[in-house]
């Protein structure tokens, strides 16, 4: 199995193990517990505070059903990957492709 396969499998398994029993979604308390256990906040934009997690949950929950499904979770993983990349390589900021053409850029919905 390739490294990308392993990374995808691990992301899916983390999601599944943190979902409630007989559920395929994360509620707010499960999301917060997963974040506190699985994410090292020092790798991202400052420390993750409880209020930040509540805001993140609300922004991820696009259908407003008070749960994070696999599609919403995958969007979240993408956001974390971008933040990690920017911090580690000091690249990929908001001055990217979209901004040069007068658009908002591909990350405009993150703030």
C-alpha positions in Angstrom: 0.0 0.0 0.0 1.3 3.4 -0.9 1.8 6.3 1.5 -1.2 8.2 0.1 -3.4 5.1 0.5 -2.2 4.8 4.1 -2.9 8.5 4.8 -6.4 8.2 3.3 -7.1 5.0 5.2 -5.9 6.6 8.5 -8.1 9.7 8.0 -11.2 7.5 7.4 -10.4 5.3 10.4 -10.0 8.3 12.7 -13.4 9.6 11.6 -15.1 6.2 12.0 -13.6 5.5 15.5 -14.7 8.9 16.7 -18.3 8.7 15.4 -20.9 7.7 18.0 -22.1 4.1 18.3 -24.4 3.3 15.4 -23.6 6.6 13.7 -21.7 7.7 10.6 -21.4 11.3 11.7 -19.6 13.3 14.5 -21.7 15.4 16.8 -20.2 18.5 18.5 -18.8 16.6 21.6 -17.3 13.9 19.4 -15.7 16.5 17.1 -14.2 18.3 20.1 -12.9 15.1 21.6 -11.4 14.0 18.3 -9.7 17.4 17.8 -8.2 17.4 21.3 -6.9 13.9 20.9 -5.8 13.8 17.3 -4.6 17.3 16.3 -1.5 19.1 17.6 -2.7 22.7 17.6 0.9 24.0 17.5 1.0 22.9 13.8 -1.8 25.3 12.9 -2.7 28.9 13.3 -2.2 29.3 17.0 -3.8 27.2 19.7 -7.2 25.7 19.2 -9.5 26.9 21.9 -12.9 25.4 22.7 -14.6 28.5 21.1 -12.5 28.0 18.0 -13.7 24.3 17.8 -17.3 25.4 18.1 -16.9 27.9 15.3 -15.0 25.3 13.2 -17.8 22.8 13.7 -20.5 25.4 12.8 -18.6 26.3 9.6 -18.0 22.7 8.6 -21.6 21.7 9.2 -22.8 22.9 5.8 -26.3 21.3 6.0 -26.8 22.5 9.6 -27.9 19.2 11.0 -25.5 19.5 14.0 -23.3 16.7 12.8 -20.2 16.4 10.7 -20.6 13.7 7.9 -17.8 12.2 5.9 -18.1 14.8 3.2 -17.9 17.7 5.7 -15.0 15.9 7.5 -13.1 15.5 4.2 -13.4 19.3 3.6 -12.0 19.8 7.1 -9.0 17.5 6.4 -8.3 19.5 3.3 -8.2 22.7 5.3 -5.8 21.2 7.8 -3.6 20.0 5.0 -3.4 23.5 3.5 -2.6 25.0 6.9 0.1 22.5 7.6 1.6 23.1 4.1 1.6 26.9 4.6 3.2 26.7 7.9 5.9 24.1 7.0 6.8 25.4 3.6 5.8 29.1 4.0 3.9 28.8 0.7 0.4 28.8 -0.6 -1.0 31.8 1.0 -4.1 33.7 -0.2 -2.1 35.6 -2.8 -2.3 32.5 -4.9 -3.9 31.8 -8.3 -7.4 33.2 -7.7 -6.2 36.5 -6.3 -4.2 37.4 -9.4 -7.2 37.1 -11.7 -9.3 39.4 -9.4 -11.1 36.5 -7.7 -11.1 35.7 -4.0 -8.8 32.7 -4.3 -9.5 29.1 -3.7 -9.4 29.4 0.1 -11.9 32.3 0.4 -14.4 30.3 2.4 -11.9 29.4 5.2 -12.0 32.7 7.1 
